[in-house]
């Protein structure tokens, strides 16, 4: 018995030692040191142009009015006046108000690159205008911020890219690779008349991009527990999407004589099943690569868990699954969004319908979602139907070992210094769903620092960006374009 106890004690000591050694060695690799770089840009012009761009109400609604169409035309005319040098040194094609500039490189044998953003914005929710500290389309400038719809999504990106290109042209820079700049007018409603047309044109012109850079994540502060460094998650993929109808069926009738079995009841049980049986997921592939890199910068107690996933993997997955933002990184998500049933209060419906939106992780397909939902809830009282469209699969996962990724990574570190860079997954959508069809690799990243509080303005109230962060983002764009267009 004593020998058994000693054996167990030695085994426990070995286990503890192994866990601690793994945690102690779970550190960032010896990274290449980067000398900080800066550029003396025209700060007043950049801030003024961002402010002025916000004043154009380039709002993407499903049904555009003549007034809103004029706003897009006015914005395009304003760009021509504000960025004359860009227009002089590039060729421009317009696809339904989406702009495609071509800055020809000196070496036609090198694959081009694409840097892109979109200038359309989402509407401000009617009745919430008074909740804004500054009017949403004022482009107000105070001592710290530029305010208004588009300050984050994505006029800061568009103006930042144009300011970066203007700086390079003014400095006499000549790219070796051809640089395409595309600025979408309908990204917020799918990009089907803008980015999709640009991608079709490039494909028909036999243009295959080495890589593209679109909007995506930011340099986020306070993202990792216990770590005060900025995190630059360069998104190498984005989720797909499909919406299914889940329909509860019954005979119906008068509400004064309800049956024991109702369409609403069948639908409710089906939705509860979907909620309690999410699609499988966990730390694997891209998600693992992202959290593995980030965890190397965490406090020691977190390193113990992440460095020993063979022991604590279940606990990690369970914890990350409780937080909406990290849960979305691990799996295809399920979200009932719209419900409908009876047309009158005293009528039992024959059908009760829910629309359920799924954001598809790269590890799954549209067919996987259908199979999961049908296998879980479909029976004689519940039917699963597809909408008139088949859905959109997740994008391909781009390489985080490629030249394009390394250009973005090194440029960010040269401008911002000691930041954490890791591959990420975009849980929303972007125009790269179209551009990615003509690019070897596609990345989604805005090089602007952003706090959690500021991030709340994204599609929300009090959208704003710090002037300093916007200006540093321009410097990052300069370095990305300068390095990325080299041989």
KAKAQUI-V438046 format. One record per backbone hydrogen bond with DSSP energy under -1.0 kcal/mol. NH is the residue of the N-H (numbers start at 0). CO is the residue of the C=O. If there is no record, write none. Layout:
nh: (NH	NH)
co: (CO	CO)
This chain:
nh: (4	5	6	7	8	9	10	11	12	13	14	15	16	17	18	19	20	21	22	23	24	26	30	36	40	42	45	46	47	48	49	50	51	52	53	55	57	58	59	68	69	70	71	72	73	74	75	76	77	78	79	80	81	82	86	87	88	90	92	94	97	98	99	100	101	102	105	106	109	112	113	114	115	116	118	120	127	130	131	137	141	145	146	147	148	150	154	155	157	158	159	160	161	162	163	164	165	166	167	168	169	170	171	172	175	176	178	179	180	181	182	183	188	189	190	195	197	198	199	200	201	202	203	204	205	206	208	209	211	212	213	216	218	219	219	220	226	230	231	233	234	235	238	239	240	241	243	244	245	246	247	248	249	252	254	256	265	266	267	268	269	270	271	272	273	274	275	276	281	286	288	289	290	291	292	293	294	296	297	301	302	303	305	306	310	311	312	315	316	317	318	319	320	321	326	327	329	330	332	334	336	337	339	346	347	351	352	353	354	355	356	357	358	359	363	368	369	370	371	372	373	374	375	376	377	378	382	384	391	394	397	405	406	407	408	409	410	411	412	413	414	415	416	418	419	421	423	425	432	433	434	435	436	437	438	439	442	443	444	445	447	449	454	456	457	459	464	466	469	470	471	472	473	474	475	476	477	478	479	480	481	482	483	484	485)
co: (0	1	2	3	4	5	6	7	8	9	10	11	12	13	14	15	16	17	18	19	20	24	28	413	38	40	41	42	43	44	45	46	47	48	49	52	55	56	120	64	65	66	67	68	69	70	71	72	73	74	75	76	77	78	82	83	84	101	99	97	94	182	92	180	90	178	174	175	106	177	210	179	212	181	183	57	124	127	128	134	144	464	139	462	135	147	149	149	153	154	155	156	157	158	159	160	161	162	163	164	165	166	168	167	484	484	102	112	100	114	98	116	185	186	185	190	193	194	195	196	197	198	199	200	202	201	437	111	440	113	442	443	447	217	230	449	223	219	419	421	443	423	425	359	391	357	355	384	353	382	351	380	349	347	345	253	261	262	263	264	265	266	267	268	269	270	271	272	329	283	284	285	286	287	288	289	290	293	294	298	298	299	301	302	307	307	308	311	312	313	314	315	316	318	322	323	326	326	358	356	354	354	352	343	252	247	339	245	337	243	334	241	332	239	360	364	365	366	367	368	369	370	371	372	373	381	246	244	240	237	235	401	402	403	404	405	406	407	408	409	410	411	412	416	229	231	233	236	429	430	430	431	433	434	435	208	211	234	213	216	445	218	450	453	454	456	145	143	465	466	467	468	469	470	471	472	473	474	475	476	477	478	479	480	482)
